[in-house]
Amino acid sequence: MSEKKQGMRRKLTDYGDAEFSLYLRKAFIKAMGFSEDALARPVIGIANTASAYNACHATVPELVEAVKRGVMLAGGLPMEFPTISLHESFAYPTSMYLRNLMSMDTEEMMRALPMDACVLIGGCDKTVPAQLMAAASVDIPSIVVVTGPMLSGTHRGERVCACTDCRRFWADYRAGRIDEREIEAVTDRLVSSAGTCGVMGTASTMACMTEAMGMMLPGGATIPAVHADRLRHAEQAGARALGLAGEDLRPSRIMTGKSLANALRVLLAVGGSTNGVLHLTAIAGRLGIRIDMEAFDRMGNETPVLIDLKPTGSAYMDDLHAAGGMATVLRELAPLLHQDCMTVTGRSLGKEIAALPPAFDQGVVRPLSNPIHTGGGIAFLRGNLSGDGAIIKQSACSEELLVHSGRAVVFDSLDDLAARIDDPSLDVSADDVLVLRNAGPKGAPGMPEAGYIPIPKKLAQQGVRDMVRISDCRMSGTAFGTIVLHASPEAAVGGPLALVRNGDAIRLDVPARRLSLEVADEELERRRQAWRPDDRSRPTRGYGKLFFEHVTQADEGCDFDFLTRRPFEGLSPD
């Protein structure tokens, strides 16, 4: 038998006799009907994330078949394998809690199974970050295929789509503007096809960032889930995976400090999800790269929001695809990008941009000279209430609240929020600042998307649609409002939010990048000395214990400390 470490000869089970290991492996795999010719070919692993709990991944079986077709047409042997599948609405307590577990699952399967390259099929929010984290750690040739966004639908003649419209209709229901019958009818219309959210939520943000960093074939980020082009793209990815294997083109040559900077640039330009910052920080950590949030904020000053897309604008993902998808965005951003970065095509980003089809008139992607929003879609805040930093998606804020002072109304936990937010006796006014704490990585646990704190019902019924809200958790990329997120370190470990009391004065000044608790330093120090952690609900076994003991804070991506590459050797953007 050949000594060449390819295909089925890779990663042989250790019995102390490699020839026996290969002999036994071939004997068992032949039981599945494979011929000697098939087993002699390069093996391309295909991560299958299909699940009956995951509508975003309903088309994964079709994508797997398309990838297999591409692999076989190129002369390889496709081998699919299952991993954890995560859906934002079907993961308790939150899919973010399980992102690291999925990354570990994917990483260990990529390490354990014989494959010369891997096609990673993801979609819903946390799956693509988890897969990229795994690819960065394993560093075998890899390529990403996303399931793609859903199609938009209609409700009573109005165009709608998950999930920005989900939140808008729910706010109307809470405020009494629509009744129970209509809100139930809306659920039949918001998700009109399989696929990820049809707005620039976290799934689409990560797809666009992945294409920008070179880990996806050009054009793959925006193709709707149910379009035939999505299957053709998957077939091409399968064929290209064989090329990656032959060239030994690994993620470490593609995911670099410069390519991560390109992804951050695109995050800003598309008005992307704040979750993109968190996930890219985790991916960078696996590569030994630290994300410099001060530099990211400066990047925002020269990178306006170009896409008129919900939740920042008015269009949907199928509109962006019809407008040329990422080709239109990259063509416009070209002067601001590191064009020498390698991509999975084996060519530089600059060469891919030069090969793009001609531009055409469209109304979704604005030119740099006429953006939808200037000054950075996401801003990095400092101040005594930000600790190591907090972020705000200023492109989704109410302009009149970008500079605001108000009285703190504090909720100590998610349970406290649920119990009191709609209490008619709650002492709150529209000018107040809602503060949610103990909802971060350890406090919740899992840093859920609870930062979109609902407007107190009595205020919503008076017509209040936005308030300044601050938390140590996350917000869905589909959400909107004047919302400060990721305050780090979190309250559960004694971060600044732990020191806030009802009635304290809080000042938000986004143009100045400041978030301040207007309480004397001496008083804050007295509160800090008096603070004690609440360990009553600390997990004592299993994954919960592992998570609690090893998860890092938001500024480090909420990855596990033992999975990041330390010390950091690079910085992005630099």
N, C-alpha and C positions, 0 to 999 in steps of 0.2 A: 504493500500500500504506500501511496505517495506521502512524503514528509511535508509537502507544501501546506502551510496553515491557511487554507481557504475553505469556505463553505462548511461542510459537515466535519471537516478536520479541525475546526476552531473550537476552543474551549471544551476539550474532551473531559468527561467525568473522570475524576482522579481515582483510579484503582491501583495505581502504581505500575500500570502496563498500558501505554498509550495505544498500542496496536489492538489490544483486547478491547479497549474503550471504544475505538472506532468500529471494530467488528460488531460489538454489541449494539452500538447506536444504530448502525445500518440495518441490523437484523430487526430491530423494533420499528424503525421508520418505514421499512419495506412493508410492514403489516398494514400501512396506510395506502399502499398501492404505488409507491414511488419506484421508478426504474433506476438502474445503475447510472444511466445517462443523466437523469434528473439530479441524482445525488452528487454527481461530479461537478455540478455547476455552482457558481457563486450564489450564496444565500442572502436574500434580502428579507429582513424581518419587517413585519407590518404590525404596529401597535393598534389593536382593535379596541375602541372605547365605546362600543355600542352598549346600550342598556335600556330596558323597558321603562326605566325611571327618567330617561333623558331624551326629551323631544328634540332638543338641539342636535342630537346625534342620531336621529331616526334614519338618516341616509348613510350612516357609516357602513352598513353591509354592502351597499352599492359601491361606495368609494373603495372598500377593500377589494372588491372584484375588479374594479377599474385599475387599481394599483397593481394587482396581480397580473392583469393583462399586459400592462406596460412592462413589468419585470420579465415576463415570459417572452414578449416580443423582442426584448433586448438580449435574451439568452440566459436569463438567470432563473433561480428557483425561489418563488415567493413563499414565505412562511408567516402566517399571521399568528399573533399571540394576544391573549386578553390582558388588560390592565384595569385598574379602578376607573370608573367613569363618574364624573362629578357634574351635577346640575345645581345651579344656584338655588332653585326653589325646592330641591329634593335632597337637602343635606342638613342634618341637625348636628350641632347648633348652627353651623354655617359651612359653606364649601371651603372657605379659607382655612378653617380648622383642619381640613383634610388635604389641602394642596400639597403640603410637605410629604404626607403619606403617599400620595399618588406619585410624587417625584421619586421617592424611594422605591416604590413598587416598579416604576418604569426603569429606573436606573439598574436595579438588581436583575430584572429580566433581560435588559440589554447586555449586562455583564455575563449572565449565566448561560444564555442561549447562543448557539452558533449562528452568527450572522456577519456578513461582510459590510453591510450598511443597514440602516433602519429608516423606514418611513413612519413618521409619527402623525397619526390622524387625531386631531383634536377639534375643539370648537368652543363649548360653553366655558365662559370666564376663566376658571382656574386650571383647565386641562392643558392649554397651550403653554402657560408659564411653567407648569409642573414638568411637561415634556422637554421644554428648553432647558430647565434646570438639570434634568437627567442627562440630556445630551451633552451639556457643558461638563458634567462630572465624568461621564463615561468616555467621551471624546472618541467615539467611532463615527464614521461618515453617516450623517443624518440629514433628513429633509422633512419639512413640515407640510402637511396638507390639512387645511381647515374644512369644516363642514360647510361653512358659508352662512350668510344671513338669510332669514326668512323673507318672504314677500310681504309687502304691505297689503292691508285689506281696507274695508270700509264699514262704517257704522252710521246708519241713517244719512247716507250720502257724504259723510265726512271720512277722509282718508285717515286710517289709524294703523298702529303697529306697536308691538311690545318693544321696550317697556316704558319709554317716556310717557306714552299715552296712558299706560296702566296707572301711573302715578297721578297724572292729571285727572283722570276719571275718578280715582279713589279720593282725591282731595275734594272733588265736586260732591261726591257721595257723603263724605264726612261733614261737609258744610251744608248739606241739605239741598243742594242745587239739583241733584238727580235722586230718584228713589231706588228702592231695593230691586224693583223689577228691571229697571234699566241697567243697573250695575251688573246684574246677572246676565242680561242680554249682551253686555259689552264683552264678557268673558268668551262669548262665542265668536267674537270678531277680532280680538286683539292679536291672535296668533293664527294667521291664515294658512301657514304652511310649516313644514319642518324647517329647522335652521335656527341659528342664534338670533338674538335681538336685532331688529331691523333698523336700529339707530346706532350712533357712535357710542355704544356702551363698551364695557370691558372686552367682550369677545371680539367685536370689530376693531377696537383699538389695538388689541394684541395681534390680530391678524395683520393690520396695517404696519405695525412696528416690526413684526416678524419678516414681512416682505422687505421693509426698508433695511433691516440688518443683514439681509442676504440669505436667510435660512429657508426661503420659500421661492419657488419658481415665479418669475414675473407674471403679474396679473392675477395671482391666486387669492388675494386678500378679500376681494369684493364680490366675486361671482356668487349669485344667489344659490342657496342649497339645492334647489330643485331644477336648476338650469342644466342642460346637456353639457354646457361648457365646463361645469364643475367636474363631471366625470372625465371629460377629455383632459382636464388639468391633472386629475389624479393619475390617469394613465401615463401622462408625460412625466409626472413625478416618479412613478415606478420605474420607468425606463432610465430616468436620470440617476436614480439611486444606484443603478449598476455602474454608471460612469463614475459616481463618487467613490464607489468601492475600488474600481480600477485605478483611479487617480490618488487614492488614499487622502481625499480632501475632507479633512476633519473639521468639526465645529470650532476648534481652537484657532484655525486659520480664518474663520469667517466671523465668529463672535469676538471682536476685539474692542478695545476702548473706543476706537473711531467708529466702528459700526454700531456700537451701543449709543454713541452720540448721535448718529444718524437716526436711530430709532427714537431717541428723545426729541430730536428736531421734528420728526413726523408726528409724535404725540402732541406737541404744541400746535402744529399746523392744522391737524384735523380736529382740534377741540376735543381731544381724547379724554378717556376716563382717568381720574386720579389714581385708580388702581394700577394703571400702567406704570406709575412711578414705583409703587411698592413691588410689583412683579419684576420690573427690570433691575431693581436694586438686588433682589434675590438672585436673579440670573447672573448679574455681574459678580456677586459674592462667590458664586461657584467657580468663577474664572479668576478670582483673586483681584477683582477690580472694585474700587469704591466709587459710588456715585456722589459727585460733588454737587450738592443741592444749591449752593450759592452760584456756581457756574451755570447750573441748569436754569436758575432764575434769570441770570444775565442773558442766557440764550433766548429766553422768552421776549426780551426787549427787542430782538431783531427777527423774531419768528412770529408773525401774526397768525391768527386763525383764518384759514382760507376757505373752509368748507361750510356751506350753508346747510347744515345737517343737524337734526335733533340730537341731543337736547340743547345745543347752542344755537341752532338755526331752525329751519323748517322742513327740510327734505329728509328722505329716508335712504337706507343703504342701497336699495335697488336703483334709486336715482343716481347715486354716486357711481355705481357700476355702469349705468347707461351713459354717464358723462366721461367714461374712460377709466374709471377706477384709479388705482394708485399711479398709473402712468401719467395721468393729468396732474396729480399732486407732485410726483417726483420731478416731472419736467419743470414745474414752477419753482420747486425748491432747489433745483440743481446747483445754483451758485452758492448755496449755503451748506451743501453736503460734502462729506469726504468721499469723493468719487473713486478713489484708488482702492476702496475696500473690496475684498473678494466676496463673491456670492456663490451659491450652490450651482450655478450654471458653469462655474469654472472661469468666468469672466468677471471683470471689475464692475462695480455699480455704474461707473461712468460710461463704460461700453454698453451696458444694458440701457441706460438712459438715452444714449446716442442712437440706439437701435429701435427706440419706441416708434410706434406708428404716428403719422402726422396728427397734430392737434386739430380740433374742430370746435365750433361754437357750442357752448353749453352753459347752463346757468347755475351749476352747483359748486364748482371750484373757482374761487375768485383768483385774480392775479395778485402778486405781491403788492402791486401799486394800489389795489382797491380791496383790502381784506374785509372780512365781516367783523373782526375784532382785533385791536392792537394792544401791545403791552404784555403779551404772554397769556395763553389760555389758562395756565396753572401758575400760581405765585407761591413762593416760599416765604413763610412768615417767621420772624424772630421776635423776641420780647420775653418778659418774665412769665407769660402764660403759655409760651410756645416751647420752653425748655430747649431741647436739641433741635427744635424746628417743628412746624406744622405747615400744612398746605391748604390752599383754597382754589377752587376752579372759578376764577374770577370771570371767565367768559360766560358762565351760567348764573352769575349773581345779579341781584337787583342793583342797578347803578346807584340808587339813592342810599343803599346800605353799605357801599364800599368803604365809607368813612362813617363810623357810627359809635356812639357811646350808649350804654344801657346798663340796667340793673340785672345781676345774675339771678336766674331761676334754675336751681340745681336739682338734677335727678341723679341719685346715687348708684343706680344700676338699671338694667333693662327691665327688671321686674318693677322697680319704683316708677320708671317711665310709664309702663303699661297701666299701673295702678292709678296714677295721678294726672296724666296728661289731659284727660277729658273730664276731670272732676270740676263741676261748676264752681266750686269754692276755691279753686286754684288761684293764688294771688299772682296774676300775670297780666301784662299789657303788651300791646304790639311793639312798643319800644324796648322791651326787655330782651335779654340775651339768654337763650336756652342752653344749658350746659348739661351734657350727659357724660358721666365718668364711670370708671370700672367696666368699660366695654371694649377694652383693648385686647392685645394678644393673650395675656394671662387672665385678665379680669373677667372676660365674657364667658368662656374662653373663645379664642379664634378670631377676634377682631371682626365681628359681623358688619354687614352693611346697614347699620342702624343709625349712621350719622345723619341720614335724612329724617331728622326728628319731625314728627307730624306737628303741624300748627295746632295748638290747643283748640279743642272743638268749639269752645265759646267764641274764640277769636276768628276761627274759620267761618263761623256762621255770621260774623260781622263783616266778612269780606276780606279779612287779612289773608294774603297769599304767600308772604315771605317774611321771615324774621332772621336775625343773625343767630346761628346755631353753631355750637362748638362741642367737639367730642374727641375721644382718643380711639375711635373706631373708624370704619370706612363708610363710603357712600357708593352706591351703584353708579356705574358710568352713565346709566340712563337717567339719573336724577338731575335736579336743577335746584337753584336757590343759593342764598348767601350762607355757605356752610363751611366752617373750618374743620379740618380733619387731621387725623394721624398725630395729634398732640403727643409728643414723645419726650421723655418716657411716660408711659401710661400711669393713670392714677393708682392702679393696683400695686405698683412698685414704688409709689411715693412721688410720682411726677407732679407737675404744677397744678393739674386739674384737681388733685387731691386736696389742695389748699383753699379752693374757692368755697365761699359761703354764700348762702342766699342773701341778696341785697348788696353784695360787693359791686363796685363799679368796674365795668369791662370796656375797654376801648379797642376797636378794630380800625386799622388804617391801612387798607390794602395798597394804595399808592406808595406809602412809606414802608410797606412790608413789616408792619408792627402789629402785635397782638399783646395787649397789656392788661394786667390786673392792677387796678389803681388802688393798691393797698400798700402801706408803708413797709419798707424792707424789714424793719424790726418785727412787725406783726407777722409777716410771712415766715420769718425765721422761727418765731414762737410757735406758729402752727406746724411748721415742719418738724420741730422737735417733739411736738405732741402727737404727731401722726403715728399710727401703728397699722401694720398690714392685717388684713382679714384672711386668715388661712383656714377658715371653717369649711370652705367648699373646695379646698385643694385636692386634686385627684390623688389617689393612693395606689393605682394600678394601671397597667396596660398603656395604650397609646396616650391616654389623657395625662398620665404621669410623665411620660416621655416628653410630651408637648410642653407641659407646664415648666419642667425643669430645664428645657433646652431652647425654647423659642426665643428669638431675639426681638428687639423692639422694631417699630416701624421704620426707623431711619436705617436699619440694616436689613430690611426686606421681610422680616418675620420668618426667616428661614431658621433651621436648627443650627446652633453654633458649631456642631461637629460636622456639618456638611459644607460650610463655607471654607474657602481656601484662605488661610491666614499664614503670614501677614499679607495684607493687600500689597500687590506689586504694581498696580496700575490705578489710574484715575480717569473718570469720564463724566462729563466732557472735560477735556483739558485745554 
